[in-house]
Amino acid sequence: MLPAMATAAWAGFAAGIVILLLTAASVLGTLIVPRATAPRLTVLVTRTVRRAFLLVTDRVDGYRTRDRIEALGGPALLMALLLAWVALVFVSFALLLWPFVGNFGNALVLTGASMFTLGFATPHGVAPTALVFLCAMSGLVIVALQIAYLPTLYAAFNRRETLVTMLEFLGGVPAWGPEILMRHELIDNTDRLGWLYERWTEWAADVSESHTTYPQLLYFRSPNPYRSWVVGLLAVMDAAALHLSLSPLSAPASARPLLRMGYVAMRELAGAVGVDIDPDPDPADPIQLTKAEYDDGVARLRTSGWPLERDADIAWTHFHGWRVNYEAAAYGLCLYLDTPPALWSGPRRGGRSEVMRPARPTHRVPLIDEREKLIRVRTRRRAARHAAEHAGHPHDGEAAPPATVDIAAEEGT
């Protein structure tokens, strides 16, 4: 080998070591290390794939069409990472073999034969033989780790989507905070709001941990184009903030832990995708949600019969103080991930103004004054439950008869 060629070959050998180490750091940080890491190669591939999809989706106005395209983003990212790792390992071992086989072409052939276990080329010498074995092992290890990674990824995805799907009948699609409270009020189910807040507190902790450890999950969209885990969490947090602001006496204790865990999760996830937010906002800082939008939500709550324990204008200050903690992170995630354009979920790319109100199932009971009747029935049921609770604690050790309510009489009212 000529001196100039030998120098180039050994320079390639050094470059091969660097490429191999960078690739190994990316594989280990992405697939094995159980904490939020950001290997440079993984970040570069992620940004490249996202930009490629944005080149297409930015030219599409209809949300449904964009969602169908973006649904391929998560799987495409996993395939791109696998291809990048295999390609870089291939190049790195070819560079490592170059000084031992005479020219780079022979090194490429020998690397391909070993990595893909074809076996039609064999090395001569101890060093190239050892490199060939390492090359074959590296390819198999990368593929095996990626295969083992998928069950963990999809298990976390399924846990995330179970509660998001459940929210469809509790808050509509796309989800909206006032709608959650309205539906619970209309069906006389407000006692279950505490349970809902508890479930979403646990959910927020799980998603925060899993989606920062495995950030590729952020790009996997819900099966229903109008459902979104970001919009779902934002809606439940808005419901809890409205509950505490408008009805502080009856609000369950679990509303506060939800808001605390929720905005911690929002901030961590927003930081994982590079959304710039204030880590400690002041309660008096401005928010993007307008007072007019808030008044519209409260007015709709009133029509459902929701009991207001505080004047709506006074409650606005309290609601503002809650929302300033999570609005910027939530809006940043909605913009970055192009979530369904739900109410109170912020702007979208390209200045798109499309907004979707939550869809409600059609009521098939042929009543003229249906809402008023539902409110009267709900009031009687609550009075009956209240009487039953008091009757369950009789004085002087006497057993009290069970309280009953005449449902037939209610329905005929």
C-alpha positions in Angstrom: 0.0 0.0 0.0 1.3 3.4 -0.9 2.2 5.8 2.0 -0.5 8.2 1.0 -3.1 5.4 0.9 -1.8 4.0 4.2 -2.2 7.4 5.9 -5.8 7.7 4.5 -6.6 4.2 5.6 -5.4 4.8 9.2 -7.2 8.1 9.3 -10.3 6.2 8.2 -9.6 3.7 11.0 -9.7 6.6 13.5 -12.9 8.0 12.0 -14.4 4.5 12.2 -13.8 4.3 15.9 -15.5 7.7 16.4 -18.5 6.8 14.3 -18.9 3.4 16.1 -18.7 5.0 19.5 -21.3 7.7 18.6 -23.6 5.0 17.2 -23.2 2.8 20.3 -24.0 5.8 22.5 -27.2 6.4 20.5 -28.3 2.8 20.6 -27.7 2.5 24.3 -29.2 5.9 25.2 -32.3 5.2 23.1 -33.0 1.6 23.8 -31.4 0.6 27.1 -30.7 3.5 29.5 -33.9 3.9 31.6 -33.9 7.7 31.9 -34.4 10.7 29.7 -31.3 11.0 27.5 -30.7 12.9 24.3 -28.0 11.2 22.2 -27.0 13.6 19.4 -27.5 11.0 16.7 -31.0 10.1 17.9 -31.9 13.8 18.1 -30.6 14.4 14.6 -32.6 11.6 13.1 -35.7 12.6 14.9 -35.5 16.2 13.7 -34.8 15.0 10.1 -37.8 12.8 10.0 -40.1 15.4 11.6 -38.9 18.1 9.1 -39.5 15.7 6.2 -43.1 15.2 7.4 -43.6 18.9 7.9 -42.6 19.6 4.3 -45.7 17.6 3.3 -48.2 18.4 6.1 -47.6 22.2 5.9 -49.1 22.1 2.4 -52.3 20.3 3.6 -55.1 22.3 5.0 -57.6 19.6 6.1 -56.8 18.3 9.6 -58.1 14.8 8.8 -55.7 14.4 5.9 -52.8 15.8 7.9 -53.6 13.3 10.7 -53.5 10.4 8.3 -50.0 11.5 7.1 -48.7 12.3 10.6 -49.9 8.9 11.9 -47.0 7.4 10.0 -44.5 9.6 11.8 -43.9 7.4 14.8 -43.3 4.2 12.8 -41.2 6.1 10.3 -39.0 7.4 13.1 -38.3 3.9 14.4 -37.4 2.6 11.0 -35.2 5.6 10.3 -33.3 5.1 13.6 -32.8 1.4 12.8 -31.6 2.2 9.3 -29.3 4.9 10.5 -27.7 2.7 13.2 -27.2 -0.2 10.8 -25.7 2.1 8.1 -23.3 3.8 10.5 -22.1 0.5 11.9 -21.6 -0.7 8.4 -19.5 2.3 7.5 -17.6 2.3 10.7 -16.5 -1.3 10.4 -15.6 -0.8 6.7 -13.3 2.1 7.9 -11.9 -0.1 10.6 -11.1 -2.9 8.1 -9.6 -0.6 5.5 -6.0 -0.7 6.7 -6.0 -4.5 6.8 -7.5 -5.3 3.4 -5.7 -2.9 1.0 -8.5 -0.7 -0.3 -11.8 0.6 0.8 -13.8 -1.3 -1.8 -12.7 -4.7 -0.4 -13.4 -3.4 3.1 -17.0 -2.6 2.1 -17.5 -6.1 0.6 -16.0 -7.8 3.6 -18.2 -5.7 6.0 -21.3 -6.5 4.1 -20.6 -10.2 4.0 -20.0 -10.3 7.7 -22.8 -7.9 8.9 -25.5 -9.6 6.8 -24.0 -13.1 7.5 -23.6 -13.8 3.8 -20.2 -15.5 4.2 -18.9 -15.2 0.7 -15.8 -13.1 1.8 -13.3 -14.1 4.5 -10.6 -12.1 6.1 -6.9 -13.0 6.5 -5.2 -12.2 9.8 -6.1 -12.0 13.4 -7.1 -8.3 13.6 -9.5 -8.3 10.6 -11.0 -11.7 11.7 -11.8 -10.2 15.1 -13.3 -7.1 13.5 -15.5 -9.3 11.2 -16.8 -11.2 14.3 -17.6 -7.9 16.1 -19.3 -6.5 12.9 -21.6 -9.6 12.6 -22.4 -9.4 16.4 -23.1 -5.6 16.2 -25.7 -6.0 13.5 -27.5 -8.8 15.3 -27.5 -6.9 18.6 -28.9 -3.7 17.1 -31.8 -5.6 15.4 -32.5 -7.7 18.5 -32.6 -4.6 20.8 -34.9 -2.9 18.4 -37.3 -5.9 18.4 -37.2 -6.1 22.2 -37.9 -2.4 22.4 -41.2 -2.6 20.5 -43.2 -4.4 23.2 -42.1 -1.8 25.9 -43.0 1.0 23.5 -46.5 -0.4 22.6 -47.3 -1.3 26.2 -46.7 2.3 27.2 -48.8 3.4 24.2 -51.7 1.2 25.2 -51.6 2.5 28.8 -51.7 6.0 27.5 -54.6 5.5 25.1 -56.9 3.6 27.5 -57.7 6.6 29.6 -57.7 8.9 26.6 -60.4 6.6 25.0 -62.4 6.6 28.2 -62.4 10.4 28.1 -64.4 10.3 24.9 -67.7 9.6 26.6 -66.8 11.8 29.6 -65.6 14.9 27.7 -66.3 14.4 24.0 -63.9 14.5 21.1 -61.9 16.6 20.9 -61.9 16.9 24.7 -62.8 20.2 26.3 -62.6 21.1 30.0 -66.1 22.7 30.4 -67.6 19.8 28.5 -66.3 17.3 31.0 -68.0 19.2 33.9 -71.2 19.7 31.8 -71.6 16.0 31.0 -71.0 14.9 34.6 -73.6 17.4 35.8 -76.2 16.5 33.2 -76.0 12.7 34.0 -75.8 13.4 37.7 -72.3 11.9 38.0 -70.4 14.8 39.7 -69.5 12.5 42.6 -67.2 10.6 40.2 -65.1 13.7 39.3 -62.8 13.0 42.2 -62.1 9.5 40.9 -61.5 11.0 37.4 -59.0 13.4 38.8 -57.2 10.7 40.7 -56.9 8.4 37.6 -55.5 11.3 35.5 -53.0 12.2 38.2 -51.6 8.7 38.0 -51.8 8.8 34.2 -49.9 12.0 34.1 -47.1 10.6 36.2 -46.9 7.5 34.0 -46.9 9.4 30.7 -44.3 11.9 32.0 -42.0 9.0 32.9 -42.5 6.9 29.8 -42.6 9.6 27.2 -39.4 11.3 28.5 -37.6 8.0 28.7 -38.9 6.9 25.3 -39.5 10.2 23.4 -40.4 8.3 20.2 -43.8 7.8 21.9 -44.6 11.4 21.5 -44.9 10.9 17.7 -47.4 8.0 17.9 -50.9 9.4 17.4 -54.1 8.1 18.8 -56.1 5.6 16.7 -59.0 8.1 16.5 -57.9 11.3 14.6 -59.9 13.5 17.0 -58.5 12.1 20.2 -55.2 13.3 21.6 -53.4 12.6 24.9 -52.1 16.2 25.0 -55.6 17.7 24.5 -57.1 15.1 26.9 -54.7 16.1 29.7 -55.3 19.8 29.0 -59.1 19.3 29.1 -59.0 17.4 32.4 -56.7 20.0 34.0 -59.0 22.8 32.7 -62.0 20.9 34.3 -60.2 20.7 37.6 -59.1 24.4 37.5 -62.7 25.4 36.7 -64.0 23.2 39.4 -61.7 24.8 42.0 -62.4 28.3 40.7 -66.1 28.2 40.4 -67.1 25.7 43.1 -64.3 25.6 45.6 -66.4 24.2 48.5 -67.6 21.1 46.6 -64.4 20.5 44.5 -62.8 17.2 45.5 -59.4 17.2 47.1 -58.0 15.2 44.2 -58.3 18.3 41.9 -55.2 20.0 43.3 -52.8 17.0 43.0 -54.0 16.6 39.4 -53.1 20.1 38.6 -49.8 19.9 40.3 -48.8 16.6 38.6 -50.3 17.7 35.3 -48.3 20.8 34.9 -45.1 19.1 36.0 -45.8 16.5 33.3 -46.6 19.1 30.7 -43.4 21.0 31.4 -41.2 17.9 31.3 -42.7 16.8 28.0 -42.5 20.3 26.5 -38.9 20.4 27.5 -38.3 17.1 25.8 -39.2 18.5 22.4 -37.5 21.9 23.0 -40.6 24.1 23.8 -39.4 27.2 25.5 -41.4 27.9 28.7 -41.1 29.8 31.9 -40.3 27.3 34.6 -41.8 29.4 37.4 -44.6 31.7 36.0 -46.2 34.4 38.2 -50.0 34.0 38.7 -50.4 37.5 37.3 -48.6 36.7 34.0 -50.8 36.9 30.9 -52.3 33.8 29.3 -53.5 33.3 25.7 -57.0 32.1 26.7 -59.2 35.2 26.6 -61.8 36.3 29.1 -64.4 36.0 26.4 -63.6 32.3 25.8 -63.7 31.7 29.5 -67.1 33.4 29.8 -68.4 31.3 26.9 -67.4 28.1 28.8 -68.9 29.3 32.0 -72.2 30.2 30.3 -72.4 26.7 28.9 -71.8 25.3 32.3 -74.6 27.4 33.7 -77.0 26.0 31.1 -76.3 22.4 32.3 -77.2 23.4 35.9 -73.7 23.4 37.3 -73.9 25.1 40.7 -71.6 28.2 40.9 -70.4 28.9 44.4 -68.4 31.9 43.4 -69.1 34.8 41.0 -67.7 34.0 37.5 -65.7 37.2 37.3 -64.0 36.6 40.6 -63.4 33.0 39.6 -61.6 34.1 36.5 -58.7 35.4 38.6 -58.4 32.0 40.3 -58.7 30.1 37.0 -56.1 32.4 35.5 -53.8 31.7 38.4 -54.1 27.9 37.8 -53.9 28.0 34.0 -50.8 30.2 33.8 -48.8 27.2 35.2 -49.5 24.8 32.3 -50.9 26.8 29.3 -47.6 27.6 27.6 -46.4 24.0 27.8 -49.7 22.6 26.7 -50.0 25.0 23.8 -46.4 24.3 22.8 -47.0 20.6 22.7 -50.3 21.0 20.7 -48.5 23.2 18.2 -45.5 20.9 17.9 -47.5 17.6 17.6 -50.3 19.2 15.5 -53.1 17.8 17.8 -56.8 18.1 17.0 -57.8 21.8 17.0 -59.9 21.6 20.1 -61.3 24.5 22.0 -58.9 26.2 24.4 -55.9 24.3 22.9 -54.1 27.2 21.3 -52.9 28.1 17.8 -51.7 25.7 15.1 -49.0 25.9 12.4 -49.5 28.2 9.5 -52.0 30.3 11.4 -54.8 27.8 10.8 -58.0 28.9 12.4 -59.9 25.7 12.4 -61.6 24.9 15.7 -63.6 21.8 16.6 -66.2 21.7 19.3 -66.6 18.4 21.1 -69.2 16.1 19.5 -72.0 14.9 21.6 -74.0 11.7 21.1 -77.5 12.3 19.8 -80.3 12.0 22.4 -83.1 9.9 21.1 -85.7 10.6 23.8 -88.5 12.6 22.1 -88.9 15.3 24.7 -89.5 19.0 24.2 -88.1 20.4 27.5 -85.5 17.6 27.9 -82.8 19.7 29.6 -85.2 21.1 32.2 -86.6 17.6 33.0 -83.1 16.2 33.4 -82.3 18.9 35.9 -85.4 18.2 37.9 -84.8 14.5 37.9 -81.2 15.0 38.9 -82.2 17.3 41.8 -84.7 14.8 43.2 -82.2 12.0 43.0 -79.6 14.0 44.9 -82.2 14.9 47.5 -83.0 11.2 47.8 -79.4 10.2 48.2 -78.9 13.0 50.8 -81.9 11.7 52.8 -80.6 8.1 52.5 -77.2 9.2 53.9 -78.9 10.8 56.9 -81.2 7.9 57.4 -78.2 5.6 57.5 -77.2 7.1 60.8 -80.3 6.8 63.0 -80.4 7.9 66.6 -81.1 5.8 69.7 -79.9 2.7 68.0 -83.0 2.3 65.9 -82.8 1.0 62.3 -84.1 3.4 59.8 -86.1 2.4 56.7 -84.3 2.8 53.4 -85.0 6.0 51.6 -86.7 5.5 48.2 -87.3 7.7 45.2 -90.2 7.2 42.8 -88.4 7.1 39.5 -91.6 6.6 37.6 -93.0 9.7 39.1 -89.8 11.6 38.2 -89.9 10.5 34.6 -93.5 11.6 34.4 -92.8 15.0 35.7 
